[in-house]
Amino acid sequence: MKVAVIGGGWAGMAAAVTAAQRGHEVTVLEAARVCGGRARPVDGQLPDGRSVTLDNGQHILIGAYSETLRLMRSVGVDPNRALLRLPLALVFPDGSGLALPRAPAPLDALAGILAARGWSWRDKASLLKTALTWRASGFRCDARQSVAELCESLSPRLRDQFIEPLCVSALNTPADRASGAVFLRVLRDALFSGSGGSNLLLPRVSLGALFPEAAARWLTSQGHRVRLAHRVTQLRAVAGRGQNPCWQLAGEAFDRVIVATPWSEAVRLVRELVPPAAPEPAASLSRWIAQAATLQPEVITTVYAMAARDLPRPMLSLRSDGANPAQFVFDRGQLGGPQGLLAFVISASSGERDELAQAVTRQAQAQLGLTVTPFQTIIEKRATFACTPGLVRPAMALAPGLVACGDYVEGPYPATLEGAVRSGRDAANLP
């Protein structure tokens, strides 16, 4: 088939590579001048004038991202070189927190909980008891339950120092608004899916080099097309072979179109299809639009700053509240970047750019004992969707020959790179 993929983000490139591997003729149409979507490289300039490649947000992977790692390898990226693999650690600057040892799962989680610094034995026993209860239930709970309700039996210290940072990093939604069911699915796959599933995989290269740029080169080398700076403005159904229509865009007809854009752009394209469609497909598309319209965006802000010395770890947890917005800080100098380059991550962010940078400066002084110089703040306003209890996400199938993919479509994971990649793979594999 001739397959068009609208959008060259992680979901779109995963769909394009999978479709090409299945023997289809693939054309990727990306509106930006680089691939990567909401996980892409950006140009920056350090305070001393040196050019530097940053990312539009500091993303990480975990060992359980099996499909992402597989596709990286298939397009020529060696995860062992491109990623720094470390045992899961949610450690604060004072050394308190959870750090798992290198051990088979779930023994690593058990040993890490027992050795956690700053937690009382009552805290540890409570967490172990709760974790065993979750495991006995098959990591399932009422779909209407929030993470805060799921964890209300835990001590305030555990909720503040373990559950909240873990929840906001995985779901980018505060625990009082986050889906308990999705949180448990993430815990199951990360901590109990096998050895190394909970490992942190920190990028040593830009997010573009990690997968989407390599995927674009691989597609081109296989005779497929990747067209950058090409925004699709209209999508039309035309008569095709048999009962299925063809889809016309960019002056060509395609047997299948995979819409791999953010949901707001997907809604725009799909909405224009509703009037000319037959009654039954029109009703289905209207329902899809209505479901997509219920999604609420969550903001992620990354404040890049320079410091005079390195952090004790490549990644540290930070205590976050109204005055201290960042939940994590990454030492990019330990990940292949310029020495002293730090990335402060504010998930579920709110506030203005300058205010956030100033707040992070004060937070770094108070919690890290560091004087930092912020030089670039990137606010990704539609970084993810709010992963709330009972959320009904739009389906993948739209109409014959027309499918949507992305981290927002129906699926078991929150808005993560693995969720996007799996969605792209599944969209390309639909019959």
Disulfide bonds with the S-S distance in Angstrom:
none
